Amino acid sequence: MDSAPLCVKFTGTNYSTWAFQFELFLKGKDLWGHIDGTDVEKPSTFEKSQNVGFSPSWVVLDARIMSWLLGSVEPHIVTHLRPHRSAQSMWAYLKKVYHQDTMLVAFN
């Protein structure tokens, strides 16, 4: 992972700690918009070959985030992320399956 590596690997039981760390990691790279939906894929207005020195496209950045997500979770979780085709979709899946509302846990 570019720069400082993530210290906490997601095991399936440490979602809040892992998510907090990963969110800060992406915000530090100005890529959180791929997760929260504020940065969406836009149609290309010109060919990449015409843009010498172009910055990575949205698709490339999203694939990079997806690879970081895959690298930050235990192998048994990777299997469940294979059908997802965007970083936002992967994140939503992990949150839906593993995030536990602390209020619900406190009253159970």
Secondary structure by P-SEA (a helix, b strand, c coil): ccccccccccccccaaaaaaaaaaaaaaaccccccccccccccccccccccccccccaaaaaaaaaaaaaaaccaaaaaaacccccaaaaaaaaaacccccaaaaaac
